């Protein structure tokens, strides 16, 4: 659909700036959507893939926008498209304007949780799904019994998930917030190595070399959305042996109690999962690795009433679960 801004009557101020009003009269708001995607991806082809358009269509749209705004907007570099000063200047206003417009259009479709039959899709990092999802499901059943929550795995592809996912509880390595999406920090946590108390290596100081040498049970990338541990080991010239890879946190404590495998977990999880209280724990000897858990969503959805309700409910449930153990 093409959105156009039109006016049928020229006021006196408009007559004083006829050139500007001609631009407004003929301006295609889809060009601004394309502009924001190019700004995000710094690539014509990636923006085209995100929008479901051909690269030539995106290039043509960029050409029209350059003419209308009388600026190059982007120039090519070895690292991709680099925005001009003018592009950096207007992007915030463009994003805010599109967000307000989206909100105005969807305002008529108010979301009533108790009456809705809507399906929401989410991705939840495996480390927190075990304690979050039971309480979250209980809350949903109480407030919106007709709602369906579809939990999807994290994709290992580079494609954007936002055409199929309403929200993520994402594991973000480090303390920096994720880029290119809206986000709210739920928790930042240190990482511990866990094993059974009578493990052959339980009494040894946990070093990076010892950690890498022991057999591991770990969550799959589809459950965590990251390979930060293996990347950090590789930077030290080390590689671990993953003897067992699982898609859910649930079996890991029992596996640890009955084998010589080791695993890692966020430190606060020791307080939230009673099965971990008897396990031996030690700080992960990769000092740069910190797990931050963020609620992430696409900025294009944030003003829609159902999406706002979903995100507010996630934050409320997560805060209630972690309130007693601190941040």
C-alpha positions in Angstrom: 0.0 0.0 0.0 1.2 3.5 -0.8 0.6 6.3 1.7 0.5 9.8 0.4 0.2 13.1 2.2 -2.2 15.4 0.3 -3.8 18.8 0.9 -6.7 20.3 -1.1 -6.5 23.9 0.0 -3.4 26.1 0.1 -3.1 28.4 3.0 -1.1 31.6 2.9 2.0 30.1 4.5 1.9 27.3 1.9 1.9 29.8 -1.0 5.0 31.3 0.4 6.8 28.0 0.1 5.4 26.3 -3.0 8.4 24.1 -3.6 8.1 22.5 -0.2 4.4 21.8 -0.6 4.9 20.2 -4.0 7.3 17.8 -2.3 4.8 17.1 0.4 1.9 16.6 -2.1 3.8 14.0 -4.0 5.8 12.4 -1.2 5.5 8.6 -0.9 5.8 7.6 2.8 7.0 4.1 1.7 10.3 5.8 0.8 10.8 6.6 4.4 10.2 3.0 5.4 12.9 2.0 2.9 15.2 4.8 4.2 15.0 3.5 7.8 15.8 -0.1 6.6 18.8 1.1 4.6 20.0 3.0 7.7 19.6 -0.1 9.8 21.3 -2.6 7.5 23.8 -0.3 5.6 23.1 -2.4 2.6 20.7 -2.2 -0.4 20.4 -6.0 -0.7 19.8 -6.6 3.0 17.1 -3.8 3.1 15.5 -5.3 0.0 15.4 -8.8 1.7 13.9 -7.3 4.9 11.2 -5.5 2.9 10.5 -8.3 0.4 11.5 -6.1 -2.5 14.1 -6.5 -5.3 17.5 -4.6 -4.8 16.7 -2.6 -8.0 13.4 -1.4 -6.5 15.2 -0.3 -3.3 17.9 1.4 -5.4 15.2 3.2 -7.4 13.4 4.3 -4.2 16.7 5.6 -2.8 17.2 7.6 -6.0 13.8 9.2 -5.7 14.4 10.0 -2.0 17.8 11.6 -2.9 16.1 13.8 -5.4 13.3 14.9 -3.1 15.6 15.6 -0.2 18.4 17.1 -2.3 21.1 15.0 -0.6 23.2 11.9 -1.4 22.0 10.3 1.9 24.5 7.4 1.6 27.9 6.8 0.1 29.6 3.5 -0.5 32.6 2.4 1.6 34.5 -0.9 2.0 32.2 -1.7 5.0 28.9 -0.9 3.3 26.8 2.2 2.9 27.7 5.1 5.1 25.0 7.7 5.9 25.7 11.4 5.2 25.3 14.0 7.9 21.9 14.9 6.5 20.7 11.3 6.8 21.9 11.0 10.4 20.1 14.3 11.1 16.7 13.2 9.9 16.6 9.5 10.8 15.4 10.1 14.4 12.5 12.3 13.2 11.6 9.9 10.5 11.5 6.9 12.9 9.4 8.9 15.4 7.1 10.1 12.7 6.5 6.6 11.3 6.0 5.3 14.9 3.3 7.9 15.6 1.6 7.2 12.3 1.5 3.5 13.0 0.1 4.2 16.4 -2.6 6.5 15.0 -3.7 3.9 12.5 -3.8 1.0 15.0 -5.4 3.1 17.8 -8.9 2.0 16.6 -8.1 -1.6 17.1 -7.8 -1.7 20.9 -6.7 -5.0 22.5 -8.9 -6.6 25.2 -6.9 -9.4 26.8 -9.9 -11.2 28.3 -11.6 -11.4 24.9 -8.7 -11.9 22.5 -8.0 -15.1 20.5 -4.7 -13.8 19.3 -1.5 -15.8 18.8 1.7 -14.3 20.0 5.1 -15.7 18.9 8.1 -15.4 21.3 11.7 -16.6 21.5 13.0 -17.2 25.0 16.6 -18.0 26.0 16.8 -21.5 27.4 18.5 -20.4 30.6 15.4 -18.4 31.8 12.6 -20.3 30.2 12.4 -22.9 33.0 11.5 -20.4 35.7 9.9 -17.7 33.5 7.4 -19.7 31.4 5.4 -21.4 34.2 4.6 -18.1 35.9 4.1 -16.4 32.6 1.7 -19.1 31.4 -0.3 -18.8 34.7 -0.6 -15.1 34.3 -1.7 -15.5 30.7 -4.3 -18.1 31.6 -5.7 -15.7 34.3 -5.8 -12.5 32.2 -6.2 -13.8 28.7 -7.4 -17.4 28.5 -8.1 -17.2 24.8 -4.5 -16.2 24.0 -2.0 -18.6 22.4 1.8 -18.2 23.1 3.9 -19.9 20.4 7.5 -20.3 21.7 9.9 -20.5 18.7 13.6 -21.5 18.6 16.2 -18.8 17.9 17.1 -19.0 14.2 20.8 -19.5 13.3 20.2 -17.6 10.0 21.0 -13.9 9.6 17.5 -13.1 8.4 15.5 -10.7 10.6 13.0 -12.5 12.9 10.5 -9.7 13.2 8.2 -10.9 10.5 7.4 -14.0 12.7 8.3 -13.1 16.3 6.5 -10.5 18.5 9.1 -10.5 21.3 12.3 -12.1 22.4 13.8 -12.7 25.8 17.3 -12.7 24.4 20.6 -13.6 25.9 22.9 -10.6 25.1 26.6 -11.4 25.7 28.1 -8.5 27.7 26.5 -5.5 29.3 25.9 -3.6 26.0 22.3 -3.4 24.9 21.4 -5.1 21.6 21.4 -2.8 18.5 18.8 -2.2 15.8 15.8 -3.2 18.0 13.9 -1.7 21.0 15.0 -3.4 24.2 14.6 -3.4 28.0 17.2 -4.9 30.2 15.6 -7.6 32.4 18.8 -8.9 34.2 22.6 -8.9 33.9 24.3 -11.9 35.5 27.7 -13.5 36.1 28.3 -17.0 34.8 29.3 -20.0 36.9 30.6 -23.4 36.0 28.5 -26.2 37.7 29.2 -29.9 38.3 28.3 -32.6 40.8 30.0 -32.2 44.2 32.1 -35.4 43.8 33.2 -34.6 40.3 36.8 -35.7 39.7 37.8 -32.0 39.1 35.6 -30.5 41.8 38.5 -29.6 44.0 40.7 -28.1 41.3 41.0 -24.3 40.6 38.8 -23.6 37.6 41.0 -22.2 34.9 40.2 -21.6 31.2 42.4 -24.6 30.3 40.6 -26.9 32.8 37.2 -25.7 31.7 37.9 -26.4 28.0 39.4 -29.8 28.8 36.3 -31.2 30.6 33.3 -32.7 28.7 30.3 -30.4 28.6 26.5 -30.6 28.4 25.3 -27.4 26.8 22.2 -25.7 25.4 22.0 -25.5 21.6 22.4 -22.3 19.8 18.7 -22.4 18.9 18.0 -22.2 22.6 20.5 -19.5 23.5 20.9 -17.5 20.3 24.7 -17.1 20.9 28.1 -18.8 20.6 29.9 -16.4 22.9 31.5 -19.2 25.1 33.1 -21.0 22.1 34.2 -17.6 20.6 35.9 -16.6 23.9 37.7 -20.0 24.1 38.8 -19.8 20.5 40.4 -16.4 21.2 42.5 -18.2 23.8 43.4 -21.0 21.4 41.1 -23.4 23.2 38.2 -25.6 22.2 35.7 -27.5 24.4 34.2 -30.9 23.8 30.4 -30.7 23.9 29.5 -34.3 24.8 25.7 -33.5 25.0 23.8 -30.7 23.3 20.2 -30.2 24.4 17.4 -27.9 23.4 16.1 -27.2 26.9 17.6 -26.4 30.3 15.3 -28.9 32.0 17.4 -32.1 31.8 20.8 -30.4 32.5 20.8 -30.6 36.4 19.9 -34.3 36.4 22.5 -35.0 33.7 25.2 -33.2 35.9 24.3 -35.2 39.0 24.7 -38.5 37.1 27.7 -37.9 34.9 31.1 -36.3 34.8 29.8 -33.6 32.5 30.0 -29.9 33.4 27.8 -27.0 32.4 27.4 -23.2 32.8 24.5 -21.2 34.2 23.7 -17.6 35.1 24.6 -17.3 38.8 21.1 -16.3 39.9 19.7 -19.5 38.4 21.3 -21.3 41.3 18.6 -19.7 43.5 15.8 -20.2 41.1 16.2 -23.9 40.3 16.2 -26.0 43.5 17.9 -28.9 41.7 21.1 -26.8 41.5 21.6 -26.2 45.3 23.7 -29.3 45.8 25.9 -28.8 42.8 29.5 -27.5 43.0 29.9 -24.1 41.4 32.8 -21.9 40.4 33.1 -18.6 38.5 33.5 -19.0 34.7 37.2 -18.4 34.0 36.3 -16.2 30.9 36.2 -12.8 32.6 34.8 -11.0 29.6 31.7 -13.1 29.4 28.6 -11.7 31.1 25.1 -12.8 30.3 22.5 -10.0 30.0 18.9 -10.9 29.4 16.9 -8.4 27.4 13.3 -8.2 26.3 13.6 -7.2 22.6 10.9 -6.1 20.1 10.6 -4.4 16.7 10.1 -0.7 16.9 7.3 -0.9 14.3 5.1 -2.9 16.7 5.6 -1.0 19.9 2.6 1.3 19.7 0.1 -1.5 18.9 -2.0 -2.1 22.0 -1.7 -5.9 22.0 2.0 -5.8 21.6 2.3 -3.3 24.5 0.3 -5.5 26.7 2.5 -8.5 25.9 5.7 -6.7 26.7 4.3 -5.1 29.9 3.2 -8.6 31.0 6.6 -10.1 30.3 8.4 -7.4 32.3 6.0 -7.7 35.2 6.3 -11.5 35.4 10.1 -11.5 35.0 10.5 -8.8 37.7 8.3 -10.7 40.1 10.4 -13.8 39.6 13.7 -12.1 40.2 12.7 -9.5 42.8 13.8 -11.6 45.8 17.2 -12.4 44.4 18.2 -8.9 43.3 19.6 -7.8 39.9 
